[in-house]
Amino acid sequence: MKNIKFLSQEKTESKIRIIPLGGTTGVTKNMYVYEYYFQNQLQDIIIIDCGIGFPKEQNLGVDLVIPDITYLKDKTKYIRAVLLTHGHEDHISALPYHYANLGKPPIFATKLTKQFLENKFAEFGNKVHINEIDYRKTYEFGAFKAEYIHLTHSIPDTAHIFIKTPAGNIYHGSDFKFDLTPPYEQPPDFAKIIRAGQQNILCLLTDCLGVEREGMTLSEKAVGETFIEEMRKTKGKFFMTTFSSNISRIRQCMDAAAVFNRKVVFVGRSMKENTKLARDLGYLPLYERLVIKEEEAARLPPNKLCIIVAGSQGQFDSALSKISQKRNPNISIQSGDKIIFSSDPIPGNEDQIYSLIETLSELQADVVYSNIQDQLHASGHGNQDDLKILVRLTNPKYIMPIGGTLRHQYVYQKFAKDLGYGKDKIIMLKEGEPVWFENKNAYKSERIETKNIFVDAETIGDVGNTVLQDRKTLAEEGFVNVVLLLNNNNQLIAKPQIITRGFVFTPNEKDLFAKAEVEIARVLKQPGKDHNLIRKEIDKALTKLFIQEKGRTPLIVITILNL
Amino acid sequence: MKNIKFLSQEKTESKIRIIPLGGTTGVTKNMYVYEYYFQNQLQDIIIIDCGIGFPKEQNLGVDLVIPDITYLKDKTKYIRAVLLTHGHEDHISALPYHYANLGKPPIFATKLTKQFLENKFAEFGNKVHINEIDYRKTYEFGAFKAEYIHLTHSIPDTAHIFIKTPAGNIYHGSDFKFDLTPPYEQPPDFAKIIRAGQQNILCLLTDCLGVEREGMTLSEKAVGETFIEEMRKTKGKFFMTTFSSNISRIRQCMDAAAVFNRKVVFVGRSMKENTKLARDLGYLPLYERLVIKEEEAARLPPNKLCIIVAGSQGQFDSALSKISQKRNPNISIQSGDKIIFSSDPIPGNEDQIYSLIETLSELQADVVYSNIQDQLHASGHGNQDDLKILVRLTNPKYIMPIGGTLRHQYVYQKFAKDLGYGKDKIIMLKEGEPVWFENKNAYKSERIETKNIFVDAETIGDVGNTVLQDRKTLAEEGFVNVVLLLNNNNQLIAKPQIITRGFVFTPNEKDLFAKAEVEIARVLKQPGKDHNLIRKEIDKALTKLFIQEKGRTPLIVITILNL
């Protein structure tokens, strides 16, 4: 009796709240905060994933963006653990930036994820202990109980996490596909997913990036078969480029190389590092037999070489770009060589990828990429049928699509209708938008403000939105720099200095600058103005002039020197 | 006998040269110069197409790019005609910029093309006579004889041009697909293509944009069927967005509207203008019966409206974006409305399109686009099988792929192997690269230098490459503005003024500026330098400082005032 009462109390007095600090609508920068409340008091927090993002502002000189953890600032004492699902950058790589500010909580990860993250911490000069999880164990973090479930994705050791709380059970199903024939790993642990599904799952969080594509996602194995076929036809050097975290892809390429007696060369910093880490864990068993150094490549005939190289997104300074620009002293490209792009363009990268493909083609290499040939690449994300299977196995009350964009969430909402889930059962969250689970029901509450924390070159967070707005104006309109040397009566002592950059080609614009000087003189003629007013009025007058004469609005900077 | 001698003389003494001033490797900005030489003397020139381009530099404030016609400057007296293939912007819209500089040659075009181009000239305040071609006629321009051949594409009245010269015959096969069931036009004039093919075609110029796609391109008719199906299911307003030049698409949407008793509203300047021009030519017969004004839309129930709207590429200031931002006083979006994107994203536009789709989805509209549904859009460009058919019908000696990029040319080169054309038979030209045809053989000659003529806001050609390079630096790094007030001994009279924009957030960087002042003082301490040297040394010192401290290289502008 007492027991029953206790249970019913819990039912009403315990609540969960999930807050995505990233990842729901921007694909990358994944970070999910799970909070457990009892009698309206916050008791425990666990965090799932802490990844970097790749911002739209990249042409404004911003490299990365990391989650804003301001919300957690005064709550570090409640943080019981950080749990990581897999080793991709957008799930783990922000942790070294934030670890200290999170109060250094215990970290849990699968084997390869642990290795990759330790390497990230080492780049920051830090050594941090990471717990390698045991799939058989149930971990307790305050009121949270967590079990890892083995899944398949485009990186080994990917997991889902089943989370039990007194307020309900949640299935955290981030990036995955159901690969039924993974070349080296175990298939997904369907039995464990089903066992979780039999325990009243209140909410399924699910990868939704592939929701626009029909059918099941291609197995990684199909790509290995393509490597064999393509290598068989290649008379010269065989190049393969993909993401350096895609260890199975790399291993399949090494297996093909072994069949054709080719030695393997890794080129590019990330490619060398990641494969070394994977070798240390035993994920690349042919490493010792096949891998030679870059410098040794030149001594072998082309048909004895398989070059696995970073730079599949066409980045200007990547290893493959450098080879195409003949900037690699050991490896060149000739007629007879084949280059396989085993990757899809990340939207926005098309231009640079195609430009690289063209440069390689001009060197008379045979370039093969996904537009012109199938089965060169298998996505790591489940298509519609993968996603349907996860829903059927977990049988949740609510579904929260994550890891896509707002558009993918809307498509998921439509798609879930056929599975019997109405709009009220699909929880669509923006960044910082919390969802409460109470009495087995879900409701949203007010959005928590989050900012973009930009990481630019070496420094973190020093590029604010004002700076970016200025850069945008500078990019599109250029600037005009006006220097005035004034006496105490605000009369010009010397001719105004006008310098422009990115605006007009100066030598052609004497007339324009003469008109600008007239405007400046006009503003200065009226007495009794302070410098701020002078600046404001000159800005206004010149803006008007430049619109009239050039149809443009450059950024105007006015410096006044007083003597 | 005499005749035979004459022919053989011609054979050796007459030559043709084709120079692409745009269009071969950049998809857009199509302009082809055909030259005829006799005894090494230039005799006649015809120009095919004269279109605008959409540059990669759009985020640097450049709107358009037009072909560089410097090469033709001293040859206007030889220009016999400008022939236009169809009415798309990238084939006709640069002509108003260049017409006078080309010596105002006669212009020939099909019916709709003529109407669209006249409208373009009118925007420039010019009235120009354009000859509407007759498909049955052979036109003579000096040694060139030209016949128009009716084709199908994504705009009505698209043609190929068959060009005969004493030095050989050329088939100019720009943008097309073989639409076997065009909804309103005649199918392609296969008989005439075959007749051309029986006259020893020396070179086929062929659209190659679709060469990566298998099979035949979808017929435009399939899209009309989709409109009917989608409109049947729509309870609220029906929106359709596509390119405003796609008159058949628009007409099919109007036909569907007639079936369901919906009135048609055109929204957006280009959409209103183009449909008015098409109506005047009789291409939109239901116009009078169906079309109402925007202001009348609010008075009709949603299920009586079909809104055909510009902005399918998600442009921020387009009609559809304005509706999504609730900036259109007459038309709003509610639950129950459907919005169909009947277009594919132009690479590079994905971000803005998806962002528009998300805004529309947030208004609870049902948004349908090509990722999630087939047959919403049919490409205007032939796939592999269309391209193969053209080769088989024309049976040329040489093939020159045009209207794509370098990548498409390389894919075409591979693809043509199966058709029996070796690499030596595929002519791959870059912009400005001429190909000669002499004695029925082709060879390339030295590239003619062409520049990008950027059109920025209202002015043409005033954005040089220096300005763009500066804008790129400004976009990625920002600038630092240093003003020094020096006496005659180059000593500072006042504290250096340092202002930055787009670089760092100034209030946080007192230390950095203090260090910069130290560097400036150090440079000035050594006597005997002129201003140029001072500028140079300060620039060097500050660049080093900013790299060290910030890892960045802003544009540095130094102004020195002497007293």
HADDOCK unambig.tbl for C-alpha pairs under 7 A between the chains (distance, minus, plus):
assign (segid A and resid 59 and name CA) (segid B and resid 475 and name CA) 6.96 0.50 0.50
assign (segid A and resid 59 and name CA) (segid B and resid 476 and name CA) 6.27 0.50 0.50
assign (segid A and resid 60 and name CA) (segid B and resid 475 and name CA) 4.97 0.50 0.50
assign (segid A and resid 60 and name CA) (segid B and resid 476 and name CA) 4.37 0.50 0.50
assign (segid A and resid 61 and name CA) (segid B and resid 475 and name CA) 6.90 0.50 0.50
assign (segid A and resid 61 and name CA) (segid B and resid 476 and name CA) 3.89 0.50 0.50
assign (segid A and resid 61 and name CA) (segid B and resid 477 and name CA) 6.21 0.50 0.50
assign (segid A and resid 212 and name CA) (segid B and resid 371 and name CA) 6.23 0.50 0.50
assign (segid A and resid 212 and name CA) (segid B and resid 372 and name CA) 5.37 0.50 0.50
assign (segid A and resid 348 and name CA) (segid B and resid 348 and name CA) 6.00 0.50 0.50
assign (segid A and resid 357 and name CA) (segid B and resid 407 and name CA) 7.00 0.50 0.50
assign (segid A and resid 358 and name CA) (segid B and resid 406 and name CA) 6.17 0.50 0.50
assign (segid A and resid 358 and name CA) (segid B and resid 407 and name CA) 5.35 0.50 0.50
assign (segid A and resid 361 and name CA) (segid B and resid 410 and name CA) 6.99 0.50 0.50
assign (segid A and resid 371 and name CA) (segid B and resid 212 and name CA) 6.22 0.50 0.50
assign (segid A and resid 372 and name CA) (segid B and resid 212 and name CA) 5.39 0.50 0.50
assign (segid A and resid 406 and name CA) (segid B and resid 358 and name CA) 6.15 0.50 0.50
assign (segid A and resid 407 and name CA) (segid B and resid 357 and name CA) 7.00 0.50 0.50
assign (segid A and resid 407 and name CA) (segid B and resid 358 and name CA) 5.37 0.50 0.50
assign (segid A and resid 410 and name CA) (segid B and resid 361 and name CA) 6.99 0.50 0.50
assign (segid A and resid 457 and name CA) (segid B and resid 551 and name CA) 5.77 0.50 0.50
assign (segid A and resid 457 and name CA) (segid B and resid 552 and name CA) 6.95 0.50 0.50
assign (segid A and resid 458 and name CA) (segid B and resid 550 and name CA) 6.63 0.50 0.50
assign (segid A and resid 458 and name CA) (segid B and resid 551 and name CA) 5.85 0.50 0.50
assign (segid A and resid 459 and name CA) (segid B and resid 550 and name CA) 6.75 0.50 0.50
assign (segid A and resid 462 and name CA) (segid B and resid 504 and name CA) 6.61 0.50 0.50
assign (segid A and resid 462 and name CA) (segid B and resid 505 and name CA) 6.92 0.50 0.50
assign (segid A and resid 463 and name CA) (segid B and resid 504 and name CA) 6.41 0.50 0.50
assign (segid A and resid 463 and name CA) (segid B and resid 505 and name CA) 6.98 0.50 0.50
assign (segid A and resid 464 and name CA) (segid B and resid 505 and name CA) 6.92 0.50 0.50
assign (segid A and resid 467 and name CA) (segid B and resid 501 and name CA) 6.63 0.50 0.50
assign (segid A and resid 467 and name CA) (segid B and resid 502 and name CA) 4.29 0.50 0.50
assign (segid A and resid 467 and name CA) (segid B and resid 503 and name CA) 6.50 0.50 0.50
assign (segid A and resid 467 and name CA) (segid B and resid 504 and name CA) 6.71 0.50 0.50
assign (segid A and resid 467 and name CA) (segid B and resid 505 and name CA) 6.58 0.50 0.50
assign (segid A and resid 468 and name CA) (segid B and resid 502 and name CA) 6.15 0.50 0.50
assign (segid A and resid 470 and name CA) (segid B and resid 501 and name CA) 6.26 0.50 0.50
assign (segid A and resid 470 and name CA) (segid B and resid 502 and name CA) 5.06 0.50 0.50
assign (segid A and resid 471 and name CA) (segid B and resid 474 and name CA) 6.22 0.50 0.50
assign (segid A and resid 471 and name CA) (segid B and resid 475 and name CA) 4.62 0.50 0.50
assign (segid A and resid 471 and name CA) (segid B and resid 476 and name CA) 6.97 0.50 0.50
assign (segid A and resid 471 and name CA) (segid B and resid 478 and name CA) 5.93 0.50 0.50
assign (segid A and resid 471 and name CA) (segid B and resid 502 and name CA) 4.79 0.50 0.50
assign (segid A and resid 472 and name CA) (segid B and resid 475 and name CA) 6.06 0.50 0.50
assign (segid A and resid 474 and name CA) (segid B and resid 471 and name CA) 6.22 0.50 0.50
assign (segid A and resid 474 and name CA) (segid B and resid 474 and name CA) 5.67 0.50 0.50
assign (segid A and resid 474 and name CA) (segid B and resid 475 and name CA) 5.93 0.50 0.50
assign (segid A and resid 475 and name CA) (segid B and resid 59 and name CA) 6.96 0.50 0.50
assign (segid A and resid 475 and name CA) (segid B and resid 60 and name CA) 4.92 0.50 0.50
assign (segid A and resid 475 and name CA) (segid B and resid 61 and name CA) 6.85 0.50 0.50
assign (segid A and resid 475 and name CA) (segid B and resid 471 and name CA) 4.62 0.50 0.50
assign (segid A and resid 475 and name CA) (segid B and resid 472 and name CA) 6.06 0.50 0.50
assign (segid A and resid 475 and name CA) (segid B and resid 474 and name CA) 5.92 0.50 0.50
assign (segid A and resid 475 and name CA) (segid B and resid 475 and name CA) 4.52 0.50 0.50
assign (segid A and resid 476 and name CA) (segid B and resid 59 and name CA) 6.34 0.50 0.50
assign (segid A and resid 476 and name CA) (segid B and resid 60 and name CA) 4.37 0.50 0.50
assign (segid A and resid 476 and name CA) (segid B and resid 61 and name CA) 3.84 0.50 0.50
assign (segid A and resid 476 and name CA) (segid B and resid 471 and name CA) 6.96 0.50 0.50
assign (segid A and resid 477 and name CA) (segid B and resid 61 and name CA) 6.24 0.50 0.50
assign (segid A and resid 478 and name CA) (segid B and resid 471 and name CA) 5.93 0.50 0.50
assign (segid A and resid 501 and name CA) (segid B and resid 467 and name CA) 6.64 0.50 0.50
assign (segid A and resid 501 and name CA) (segid B and resid 470 and name CA) 6.27 0.50 0.50
assign (segid A and resid 502 and name CA) (segid B and resid 467 and name CA) 4.29 0.50 0.50
assign (segid A and resid 502 and name CA) (segid B and resid 468 and name CA) 6.15 0.50 0.50
assign (segid A and resid 502 and name CA) (segid B and resid 470 and name CA) 5.07 0.50 0.50
assign (segid A and resid 502 and name CA) (segid B and resid 471 and name CA) 4.82 0.50 0.50
assign (segid A and resid 503 and name CA) (segid B and resid 467 and name CA) 6.49 0.50 0.50
assign (segid A and resid 504 and name CA) (segid B and resid 462 and name CA) 6.69 0.50 0.50
assign (segid A and resid 504 and name CA) (segid B and resid 463 and name CA) 6.46 0.50 0.50
assign (segid A and resid 504 and name CA) (segid B and resid 467 and name CA) 6.71 0.50 0.50
assign (segid A and resid 505 and name CA) (segid B and resid 464 and name CA) 6.94 0.50 0.50
assign (segid A and resid 505 and name CA) (segid B and resid 467 and name CA) 6.59 0.50 0.50
assign (segid A and resid 550 and name CA) (segid B and resid 458 and name CA) 6.74 0.50 0.50
assign (segid A and resid 550 and name CA) (segid B and resid 459 and name CA) 6.75 0.50 0.50
assign (segid A and resid 551 and name CA) (segid B and resid 457 and name CA) 5.82 0.50 0.50
assign (segid A and resid 551 and name CA) (segid B and resid 458 and name CA) 5.78 0.50 0.50
assign (segid A and resid 552 and name CA) (segid B and resid 457 and name CA) 6.93 0.50 0.50
